[in-house]
Amino acid sequence: MLKRPTPPLALALVTLALIGSAAAAPKKFTGYSALGVVDGKSGGTYTLALGDSPQSLNYYGAIDNNLGLIAQQLFDGLVEFNLSTYKIEPALAESWTISPDGKVYTFKLRQGVKWSDGQTFNADDVIFTYKNLVANPETRAGDAGNFTLGGQPVTFTKVDDYTVRFTLPRPAPAFLLQQRYFIMPQHKLLKMSIDGGAKPADINNAWPTNVAPSEVVGTGPFKLDSYTSGQKVTLVRNPNYWKVDGKGQKLPYLDKLDFLVIRDPQAQLAQFLAGNLDQLNSNGAQFPDLKQKEVAGGNFKVNRFTALFGSPPFVAYNFDDKDPAVAKVFSDVRFRRAMQSAVNRPRIIDTVYNGLASLPGHGVAPANKAFYVNTTRQLGSFDLAAAGAALDALGLSKKNAAGTRLLPNGKPLEFDLTYGTDSAVYPPIATILQSDFAKIGVKVNLRGILSSKLLSTGLAGDYDMILHAFGDQPDPELRRPIWEPGGSLYYWHRSLQPAKDGETPNIAKMAPWEKEIYNIFESAAVTPSASERKALYTRWQLLFAQNLPVTPIAKPENIGAVSNKFGNYVYNLGVIPGYNPVPLIYQK
């Protein structure tokens, strides 16, 4: 435990450790009466939608949001969010301590936890997961960058069967927040791992979609029952799950989860209204129809929440575009500022989201009171005349017969906008942007792909301009790979990324503002003082607003609908990425 006076963040972490140390397996899932949660009853099937078939059943083997929705019901992490406060609390780790210098984290694991096949969970599984999956730079959905600090690796040590120790080369104030990584079973994955003699990338091939369901083993509330590509994924209750309700009744309440593969959002809505889906994570575009039918007597309830989490859409221009002339324009902040004036946010909020969205922050959700600084003024206003004048001043005043501006080399200022066709909001946003950009002489061709392909397309640099979204988090450190120049997801300027994950980015190619942001994230990652971190992240948000590495469009509210047949639906502040509290849901 910490022995000397400590900054507020460290004190908060120690408090959590003390709370966690009182818990023991099984964990009581209680304290949510303010959210309407009651003790339920066992039984029933709950049906949800998937936007597409998961590409794999190995969470770390594919960057796949649909797989994530499944995985969150199959696996657990060392820590988890409290659903009411979003503070970190014990999960597979029942307690932890942090050394006075902030560099050694010791986790006491919860004893009595079993894998879904009955095998005992212990420290070997934790060490195996971090070494072979989470911190393996070859895993497609790993996070190796967070485990190399200052060029030195974090080390993972087994102290005993129920104690693990992580030793950091330098303090990392947000380190605990990051430890929600799913723990995987060593006894099922060893032969595909580094520890088992395989190549580092071989682990990506574990648990393909045709694997026997009995091979996919977790500690989560459910276990895999069947997978039918393009149709359905079925999970059934894990009898070994380690949580109980306030009365000591084993969770989850439900017998079965059915995930139906329904690619089109309108088809998902239709299936929900027909009673074939029990829950629908919706959006402002669908809200009026849903709410109207609820009021008219529909057997469901529609919930609106100001979102802390959730994914605000943005547009990004490829600083490393394959056309050097276009890349030069995109890399000029004057161009990005000019084009921001052509983004009609009020119209998008009104017509696409039906008013159920607000002006966005720059990397931090407005609902995040701990770090948000109001940058609304820097968003400017929709002004096509000002946008055109700014492009003229940039030397793009000449136009061809069609009214399209010409680049200095005489070619038209014309490029593709890549967006997700299977989204309820991306197509209308893309159409509005295309129309307004045309009015100032910028020709945009719409290039639609599946939303599940947007991230991989961005990472491959195969786009000119892209419409995409990343989820917000309680601490900017958790989005460092996205917003720190040279980060693994900073794909609008891919040439800054290091040759090898975890190494120093290409600082020489950074613009001055990018260097400053890079230094901010490096400093905030090791600064223990909460007030100093707040000041650093305030400066980052202002630099973001001024230089627009990406252009934020809106911050949607979270809309969730659930059948009246079920109780304990929790959607407080919006869905937590990687966590849907289905274990609490019960059939009335």
Protein Blocks (a to p, Z undefined) as FASTA:
>chain_A
ZZbdcdfklmmmmmmmmmmmmpccddddehilmnopacddeedjdddddfbdcfbfcfkl
pccfklmmmmmmmpccfbdcdfklopacdfkbmbdcddfkopaccddddehiacfkopac
dfklmmmmmmmmmmmmkbmklcfklmcgghiacddddfblmbccdddfbdcfklmmmmmc
ccddfklmmmmmmknopafklmmmgoifkbcfklmccfbfbdcfbdcehiaccddddfkb
cbdcfkopacdfbfbdcddddfblklmmmmmmnopafbdcddfklmmmmmmmmmnopacd
ddddddfbdcdddddddfkbfblklmmmmmpmklmmmmmmmpcfklmmmmmnnopacddd
ehiafklmklpccfklmnopadfklmmmmmmmnopabccfkopacdfkopacdddddddf
kbcklmmmmmmmmmmmmmnopacddddddfklmmmmmmnopafbdcddddddfblklmmm
mmmghiaklmmlmmlpcfbghiacdfklpcfklmmmmmmmmmmmmmmblklmmmmmmmmm
mmmmmnomaacfbdcdddddddfkbghiafehiaaehiackklpccZZ
